Amino acid sequence: MQASGMGSAGLARLQGLFAVYKPPGLKWKHLRDTVELQLLKGLNAGKLPAPKQRVRFLLGPVEGSEEKELTLTATRVPTLIDHPLVRGLAFTSLKVGVGHRLDSQASGVLVLGVGHGRGLLTDMYNAHLTKDYTVRGLLGKATDDFCEDGRLVEKTTYDHVTREKLDRILAVIQGSHQKALVMYSNLDLQTQEAYEMAVSGVIRPMNKSPMLITGIRCLQFAPPEFLLEVQCMHETQKQLRGLVHEIGLELKSTAVCTQVRRTRDGFFTLDDALLRTQWDLPSIQDAIQAAAPRVAAELEKSLRPWLGTQEPPGPGQPWDSERPHSALRPESHVGH
């Protein structure tokens, strides 16, 4: 099926990665399907080229003749073979790939890929890039799924919880995860190469690992509410909610998670994420073109240290460990 020239040009600019903002309550599959439909709608809405002409001999009266005499006259008429009502829509399917996913309750930056961008999503997986989240917690109760609207399991007091106690626990979490990060990187820290990688902050796990937290701090503390900023990799949003639960227990209280919001996925931030009103062909084309130089540079920089090493799992394969583990002490599961 031949696409119109304008549609083909539009498709040529749909090659790469872009980010959207996923609102809470929306499943990532529904978001992807919505974006695909909007892109197809835009591609098919392009102005149609002038129809091709062909010569036909049409029967008509002889010009200037008073008799009812008919003759065949060579006439140029448009051919209808390429008309949408005859051939159908030029674009009927378009595959959009999804990067690190967000569950329905979470919100924030979601990276999508079109065309060769779907292959770049694999490179993002292989680069083990960190992601940033803001995670909001509520002290004083525990639920069966660590969410505020889950089945209530326990209610506790939290008057004894202070900002200093919370900061101490967060420091312990970060320290234990940094040790685990070195273990899973399979690097000999006695070598000059490993030392330089550690200084530059590019030490990353070489294979499947539990969730690894590279940074965590408290942004707001107003009991019973608190807000954390978490930098991590190989996480799921459920594990981040579990982290809030475990922090509550370490504080000799309980806590549930009221919000998980991803503010950065690798080199895409909230500033790059298209809002729902911007999920259209021109906006997505512009976003892909704007991000392309940064995507190429960042992926090359991130993947270079790992060239020649064991290949990590591709998209769709889980990073998280097969068994449940404590988010506070990931190193306890090395060797499982």
Secondary structure, DSSP 8 states (H G I E B T S, - for coil): ----HHHHHHHHT--EEEEEEE-TT--HHHHHHHHHHHHHHHHHTS------EEEEEEEEE-TT-SS--EEEEEEEEE--TT-HHHH--S-----EEE-S---TT-EEEEEEEETTHHHHHHHHHHTT--EEEEEEEEETEEETTSBTTS-EEEE---TT--HHHHHHHHHHHHHHHHHHHHHHHT--TTSHHHHHHHHHT----SS--S-EEEEEEEEEEETTEEEEEEEEES--HHHHHHHHHHHHHHTTS-EEEEEEEEEEETTEEGGG-B-GGG-SHHHHHHHHHHHHHHHHHHHHHHHGGGTTS-----TTS--S-SS---SS-GGGGTT-
